Amino acid sequence: MAVLCMCQMGEFLCSGFADKSIGIWKRGACGKLSKVGVISGHEGPIKCLQASPSNIGGGFLLYSGSLDKSIRVWWVPKNTANRDDHDTSSMESAVKSSSIMMC
């Protein structure tokens, strides 16, 4: 799985993949990264990511651009990181795609 782009928001690292998904990782002790979620929704490889802090709801906004010619805005809650590292379903159900812009 090829990583095409990355961005950081505090202790979280977001990575855009050629397989059309976005990985959400949390930096732990000694800088070790643990996967806390996967976001799906684009129909093409993810080429750009930008995270933006939010003072509401304890999370952040993640903007993603894809070769499917769309830009999506995702709400990523920070509290989903306190769960089993092998179960990404809570992150997938908590992440919300708030808008889609076709280019």
Secondary structure, DSSP 8 states (H G I E B T S, - for coil): --EEEEEEETTEEEEEETTS-EEEEEE-GGG-EEEEEEE---SS-EEEEEEEE-SSSSEEEEEEEETTSEEEEEEEEGGGGSS-TT--HHHHHH-EEEEEEE-
